[in-house]
Amino acid sequence: MSRNSSRPTEKIYCIGDSHVSFFSGTNQIQPLWPKSGGDVISIFKTFRLGAVLAYNLCEYGTSWKGRELLSILLDRRIAEEERIIPAESQILLCFGEIDCRAHLLRQQQSQNRPISTIVQECVDRYFSIIKESKELGYRVIIWNVIPSTRSEKIANKEFPVFGTCAERNQVTRSFNKSLHEKCEAESIVFISIFDALIEADGLTNMDFYKDPIHLSQKAMPLALAEMRRKLSSGVVYEGLEDEITQTQRWKKIIEKFSIAGVLRR
């Protein structure tokens, strides 16, 4: 059997905030769904819903309408041939970084309550949607919250930060631990590369980031290795890394010639 014919055709549908762009295989933030993105990794299809909080994902009527958008993507009342994501597909949910970077420590301070309580409430609300998605028949995968930026202030007001890097990383570690435990209890796959992105002093190794907030494709081998270890379906097949490298190389060549005016769209 040839290498091409042995490749799985099943996709992992990745749904989340801006961090879901990592699974596009590029270092570009993907456009907001329903605009189509520039996914270059064959096994992933990304859906960026916006700056949706893990805390708010269970609520209708929030500013980013995360619950409404997720309901459209996963609505099993829609006829099979019209569904955006096929029934019983593997879906990967990617939320929580915004909460850990900008909100949980702030809420601890404003509410004067233990940070453990604040974190647990956020995880519980997020997990209610995770469990609901599983009950709809989807095979759910949860992506960890990655370590927080070392920056104490970011010029782009779209990415607020609160607390120090060490404080945020401790909150993120607690968030991931609680979320992992809940996933494990429900036989839901939890994928984490958190520890591989942390240095000995507990601060974030920014070599793996494309900007102060988002992972670059340097971290993709770590993600694929962990997925290959955790997923039994074989969807993260051998040789995928070589395919990604080749695809990304051709994409850069095409972009170069497009900018130069050699290729016209």
C-alpha positions as CSV (number, residue, x, y, z in Angstrom):
1,M,0.0,0.0,0.0
2,S,1.3,3.4,-0.9
3,R,2.0,6.1,1.7
4,N,-0.8,8.3,0.3
5,S,-3.4,5.6,0.3
6,S,-2.8,4.8,4.0
7,R,-3.5,8.3,5.2
8,P,-6.7,8.6,7.3
9,T,-9.4,10.9,5.8
10,E,-11.0,11.8,9.1
11,K,-10.6,15.4,10.3
12,I,-10.4,17.0,13.7
13,Y,-12.7,20.0,13.7
14,C,-11.0,22.7,15.9
15,I,-13.3,25.3,17.5
16,G,-12.1,28.1,19.7
17,D,-10.8,31.6,20.3
18,S,-7.8,33.1,18.4
19,H,-5.6,30.3,19.7
20,V,-7.4,27.8,17.5
21,S,-5.5,29.5,14.6
22,F,-2.5,27.4,15.7
23,F,-4.1,24.3,14.2
24,S,-4.3,26.0,10.8
25,G,-0.6,25.2,10.4
26,T,0.2,28.8,9.8
27,N,1.4,31.7,11.9
28,Q,-1.6,33.8,10.9
29,I,-4.7,34.5,13.0
30,Q,-7.5,32.9,11.1
31,P,-10.6,35.0,10.1
32,L,-13.7,34.8,12.2
33,W,-16.0,32.0,11.2
34,P,-18.0,31.8,8.9
35,K,-15.3,33.3,6.7
36,S,-13.1,30.6,5.4
37,G,-9.5,30.4,6.7
38,G,-6.2,29.2,5.3
39,D,-5.8,25.8,6.9
40,V,-2.8,23.9,5.5
41,I,-2.7,20.8,7.7
42,S,-4.9,18.1,6.2
43,I,-6.2,16.6,9.4
44,F,-7.4,20.0,11.0
45,K,-10.3,22.3,10.1
46,T,-10.4,25.4,12.2
47,F,-13.3,27.6,13.3
48,R,-12.4,30.8,15.1
49,L,-15.4,32.1,17.1
50,G,-13.7,35.3,18.5
51,A,-12.6,36.3,21.9
52,V,-15.0,33.9,23.6
53,L,-14.4,33.2,27.3
54,A,-14.4,29.7,28.7
55,Y,-16.5,31.2,31.5
56,N,-19.1,32.6,29.1
57,L,-19.3,29.7,26.6
58,C,-22.3,28.2,28.4
59,E,-24.3,31.4,28.2
60,Y,-26.5,32.8,25.4
61,G,-26.5,36.5,24.7
62,T,-22.8,37.4,25.4
63,S,-21.0,39.9,23.3
64,W,-19.2,37.4,21.1
65,K,-22.2,35.0,20.9
66,G,-20.0,32.1,21.5
67,R,-22.8,29.8,22.7
68,E,-24.9,30.6,19.6
69,L,-22.1,30.0,17.2
70,L,-21.1,26.7,18.8
71,S,-24.8,25.6,18.7
72,I,-24.9,26.2,15.0
73,L,-21.7,24.2,14.4
74,L,-22.9,21.3,16.5
75,D,-26.6,21.3,15.9
76,R,-27.6,17.7,15.2
77,R,-31.2,18.7,14.2
78,I,-29.7,19.9,10.9
79,A,-29.9,17.3,8.1
80,E,-26.7,15.4,7.8
81,E,-25.9,16.6,4.3
82,E,-26.2,20.2,5.4
83,R,-24.2,20.0,8.6
84,I,-21.0,22.0,8.9
85,I,-19.4,19.4,11.2
86,P,-20.5,15.8,10.5
87,A,-22.2,13.8,13.2
88,E,-19.9,11.9,15.6
89,S,-16.8,13.7,14.3
90,Q,-13.8,14.5,16.5
91,I,-14.0,18.1,17.7
92,L,-11.3,19.9,19.6
93,L,-12.3,22.8,21.9
94,C,-9.8,25.5,22.5
95,F,-10.9,28.1,25.1
96,G,-9.6,29.5,28.4
97,E,-6.4,31.4,27.7
98,I,-8.2,34.7,27.8
99,D,-9.8,33.8,31.2
100,C,-6.4,32.8,32.7
101,R,-4.5,35.8,31.2
102,A,-6.9,38.6,31.9
103,H,-9.9,37.7,34.1
104,L,-9.4,35.1,36.8
105,L,-6.8,37.0,38.9
106,R,-8.8,40.2,38.4
107,Q,-11.9,38.5,39.7
108,Q,-10.1,37.2,42.7
109,Q,-9.0,40.7,43.6
110,S,-12.4,42.3,42.9
111,Q,-14.4,39.6,44.7
112,N,-11.9,39.0,47.4
113,R,-12.4,35.2,47.1
114,P,-9.8,32.4,46.9
115,I,-8.3,32.0,43.4
116,S,-8.9,28.3,43.6
117,T,-12.7,29.0,43.9
118,I,-12.6,31.4,41.0
119,V,-10.7,28.9,38.8
120,Q,-13.0,26.1,39.7
121,E,-16.1,28.1,38.8
122,C,-14.7,28.9,35.4
123,V,-13.7,25.3,34.8
124,D,-17.1,24.0,35.9
125,R,-18.9,26.4,33.5
126,Y,-16.6,25.5,30.6
127,F,-17.0,21.8,31.3
128,S,-20.7,21.9,31.2
129,I,-20.4,22.7,27.5
130,I,-17.7,20.1,27.0
131,K,-20.0,17.4,28.5
132,E,-22.9,18.6,26.5
133,S,-20.9,18.4,23.3
134,K,-20.0,14.8,24.1
135,E,-23.7,14.0,24.8
136,L,-24.5,15.2,21.3
137,G,-22.4,12.4,20.0
138,Y,-19.2,14.2,19.2
139,R,-15.8,12.7,20.2
140,V,-14.5,15.6,22.1
141,I,-10.8,16.6,22.5
142,I,-9.8,19.4,24.9
143,W,-6.7,21.5,24.2
144,N,-4.9,22.8,27.2
145,V,-4.6,26.5,28.1
146,I,-1.0,27.4,27.1
147,P,1.4,29.3,29.4
148,S,0.8,33.1,29.5
149,T,2.9,35.8,28.0
150,R,5.9,37.2,29.8
151,S,4.7,40.7,29.0
152,E,3.1,42.7,31.8
153,K,1.5,45.1,29.3
154,I,0.7,44.7,25.6
155,A,0.2,47.6,23.3
156,N,-2.7,45.9,21.5
157,K,-5.7,46.6,23.8
158,E,-7.4,43.5,22.4
159,F,-5.0,41.4,24.6
160,P,-5.2,42.7,28.2
161,V,-3.1,41.1,30.9
162,F,-3.5,41.0,34.7
163,G,-0.9,39.9,37.2
164,T,2.6,38.7,36.6
165,C,3.6,35.9,34.2
166,A,4.4,33.6,37.2
167,E,1.0,34.3,38.8
168,R,-0.9,33.8,35.5
169,N,1.0,30.6,34.8
170,Q,0.1,29.3,38.3
171,V,-3.5,30.0,37.6
172,T,-3.2,28.4,34.2
173,R,-1.7,25.3,35.7
174,S,-4.5,25.1,38.2
175,F,-7.1,25.6,35.4
176,N,-5.5,22.8,33.3
177,K,-5.2,20.4,36.3
178,S,-8.9,20.8,37.2
179,L,-10.0,20.5,33.6
180,H,-7.9,17.5,33.0
181,E,-9.3,15.7,36.0
182,K,-12.9,16.4,34.9
183,C,-12.1,15.2,31.4
184,E,-10.5,12.0,32.7
185,A,-13.5,11.3,34.8
186,E,-15.7,11.5,31.6
187,S,-13.2,9.6,29.3
188,I,-12.6,12.8,27.3
189,V,-9.2,13.3,25.8
190,F,-7.2,16.2,27.2
191,I,-4.1,17.3,25.2
192,S,-1.5,19.3,27.0
193,I,2.0,20.6,26.1
194,F,2.0,23.1,29.0
195,D,5.0,21.7,30.8
196,A,7.1,21.7,27.6
197,L,6.5,25.5,27.2
198,I,7.6,26.4,30.8
199,E,11.2,27.1,31.8
200,A,12.7,26.1,35.1
201,D,11.8,29.4,36.8
202,G,8.1,28.9,36.0
203,L,8.1,31.5,33.3
204,T,7.0,31.0,29.7
205,N,9.5,30.0,27.0
206,M,8.6,32.6,24.4
207,D,10.7,30.9,21.7
208,F,7.6,28.9,20.9
209,Y,5.4,32.0,20.4
210,K,4.8,34.0,17.2
211,D,3.8,37.1,19.2
212,P,3.3,37.8,22.9
213,I,0.2,35.7,23.1
214,H,0.0,33.0,20.4
215,L,2.0,29.9,19.7
216,S,4.0,29.6,16.5
217,Q,4.3,26.5,14.4
218,K,7.6,25.8,16.3
219,A,5.3,24.2,18.9
220,M,3.4,22.0,16.3
221,P,5.7,19.0,16.7
222,L,5.0,19.0,20.4
223,A,1.3,19.1,19.8
224,L,1.3,16.3,17.2
225,A,3.5,14.1,19.4
226,E,1.1,14.5,22.3
227,M,-1.9,13.9,20.0
228,R,-0.3,10.8,18.5
229,R,0.2,9.5,22.1
230,K,-3.3,10.3,23.3
231,L,-5.5,9.5,20.2
232,S,-6.0,5.9,19.2
233,S,-7.6,6.6,15.9
234,G,-4.4,7.0,14.0
235,V,-5.6,10.3,12.5
236,V,-2.2,11.9,13.4
237,Y,-0.5,9.6,11.0
238,E,3.2,9.0,10.5
239,G,4.7,11.3,7.9
240,L,2.3,14.2,8.7
241,E,5.2,16.4,9.9
242,D,6.9,16.0,6.5
243,E,3.7,16.9,4.8
244,I,3.2,20.0,6.9
245,T,6.7,21.2,6.2
246,Q,6.3,20.8,2.5
247,T,2.9,22.5,2.5
248,Q,4.2,25.4,4.5
249,R,7.2,25.8,2.2
250,W,5.0,26.0,-0.9
251,K,2.6,28.4,0.8
252,K,5.6,30.8,1.5
253,I,6.7,30.5,-2.1
254,I,3.2,31.3,-3.4
255,E,2.9,34.3,-1.0
256,K,6.3,35.6,-2.1
257,F,5.4,35.5,-5.8
258,S,1.9,37.0,-5.1
259,I,3.5,39.9,-3.2
260,A,5.9,40.4,-6.1
261,G,3.0,40.6,-8.6
262,V,4.0,37.5,-10.4
263,L,0.8,35.7,-9.5
264,R,-2.5,37.4,-9.8
265,R,-5.6,36.4,-7.9
